[in-house]
Amino acid sequence: MSPSPLAASPEVLALLKDLHTKSLTQEATVDWQSLPQQCTTDFDSIMLDKFIALDQDKCELVYHILRSINAKTVVEAGTSFGVSTIYLALAVAENAKRVSATTKPRVIATEKEESKAKLARAHWATAGKEIEDVIDLRVGDLRETLTSDLGTVDFLLLDIWTPLALPALKLVQPHLRPGAVVIADNTIMAADRYQELFAYVDAEGSGFRRVTMPYKGGMDMIVYQ
Ligand SMILES: C[S@@+](CC[C@H](N)C(=O)[O-])C[C@H]1O[C@@H](n2cnc3c(N)ncnc32)[C@H](O)[C@@H]1O
């Protein structure tokens, strides 16, 4: 087996493995075909106890991208129980150790459900202070929580109900630095629900370029300018 791409302690790697296993086990119990529409009360109540964490291989790629672009300020739209957030935090904390680093590392995470945010905080506490210290968790609707104090953003993770992907991108866009990366999940599986986002990103002069990667369900990497 090849070594983990993450610079992380054996304890954190074990925690991540455990959280991904729990998430996948839970996902296998969900009847995905019969779910109500996203962004409805019925859908949200079914999802209230669900991890639906970003898959491990996708998280590892995200971590690598953050290390590569030297990201210090990251926004996560959709935090749930905080699994992907741990990868984001590990990467920005590691980037901050570079000799040239001046900006304080920060992961601006946002989650609508207080009960999910509470569990996310517990997972970060288990992961350790290095993780906890760089996360700025904003509990509430991202259409409110992402309207202020973002600074210059290097990376945006769109792991959110699809109707919220474009609103989240538009809120963060004025703060994206040239070369910033946006990742959107499940772009092949949910291609029909991403049409508005694709049209916006693909429009001439949008400042964005994207590529769809053949991960499970598809994942888009969008580069700004
Ligand atoms: C796919 S999950 C995120 C999974 C997480 N990134 C991970 O890998 O562990 C999407 C989350 O977005 C949250 N969410 C839904 N609508 C939201 C909104 N308007 N503002 C903030 N979060 C929202 C949901 O409650 C859900 O927990």
The ligand as an SDF file (V2000), in Angstrom:
LIG
                    3D

 27 29  0  0  0  0  0  0  0  0999 V2000
  -22.5860   17.0010    1.3180 C   0  0  0  0  0  0  0  0  0  0  0  0
  -22.7540   17.6360    2.9140 S   0  0  0  0  0  0  0  0  0  0  0  0
  -21.1300   18.2060    3.2920 C   0  0  0  0  0  0  0  0  0  0  0  0
  -20.1430   17.1130    3.5990 C   0  0  0  0  0  0  0  0  0  0  0  0
  -18.7880   17.6120    4.0800 C   0  0  0  0  0  0  0  0  0  0  0  0
  -18.1830   18.5230    3.1350 N   0  0  0  0  0  0  0  0  0  0  0  0
  -17.8350   16.4590    4.3330 C   0  0  0  0  0  0  0  0  0  0  0  0
  -17.1650   16.0180    3.3810 O   0  0  0  0  0  0  0  0  0  0  0  0
  -17.7620   15.9890    5.4730 O   0  0  0  0  0  0  0  0  0  0  0  0
  -23.6140   19.1630    2.6470 C   0  0  0  0  0  0  0  0  0  0  0  0
  -23.9850   19.8960    3.9150 C   0  0  0  0  0  0  0  0  0  0  0  0
  -24.4750   21.1940    3.5520 O   0  0  0  0  0  0  0  0  0  0  0  0
  -25.3950   21.5900    4.5560 C   0  0  0  0  0  0  0  0  0  0  0  0
  -26.2470   22.6730    4.0490 N   0  0  0  0  0  0  0  0  0  0  0  0
  -27.3950   22.5480    3.3410 C   0  0  0  0  0  0  0  0  0  0  0  0
  -27.9120   23.7590    3.0680 N   0  0  0  0  0  0  0  0  0  0  0  0
  -27.0770   24.6770    3.6160 C   0  0  0  0  0  0  0  0  0  0  0  0
  -27.0700   26.0920    3.6690 C   0  0  0  0  0  0  0  0  0  0  0  0
  -28.0550   26.8160    3.1130 N   0  0  0  0  0  0  0  0  0  0  0  0
  -26.0470   26.7090    4.3030 N   0  0  0  0  0  0  0  0  0  0  0  0
  -25.0440   25.9830    4.8790 C   0  0  0  0  0  0  0  0  0  0  0  0
  -25.0100   24.6290    4.8610 N   0  0  0  0  0  0  0  0  0  0  0  0
  -26.0020   23.9810    4.2420 C   0  0  0  0  0  0  0  0  0  0  0  0
  -26.1620   20.3220    4.8570 C   0  0  0  0  0  0  0  0  0  0  0  0
  -26.7900   20.3920    6.1080 O   0  0  0  0  0  0  0  0  0  0  0  0
  -25.0840   19.2450    4.7350 C   0  0  0  0  0  0  0  0  0  0  0  0
  -24.5980   18.8990    6.0150 O   0  0  0  0  0  0  0  0  0  0  0  0
  1  2  1  0
  2  3  1  0
  2 10  1  0
  3  4  1  0
  4  5  1  0
  5  6  1  0
  5  7  1  0
  7  8  2  0
  7  9  1  0
 10 11  1  0
 11 12  1  0
 11 26  1  0
 12 13  1  0
 13 14  1  0
 13 24  1  0
 14 15  1  0
 14 23  1  0
 15 16  2  0
 16 17  1  0
 17 18  1  0
 17 23  2  0
 18 19  1  0
 18 20  2  0
 20 21  1  0
 21 22  2  0
 22 23  1  0
 24 25  1  0
 24 26  1  0
 26 27  1  0
M  CHG  2   2   1   9  -1
M  END
$$$$
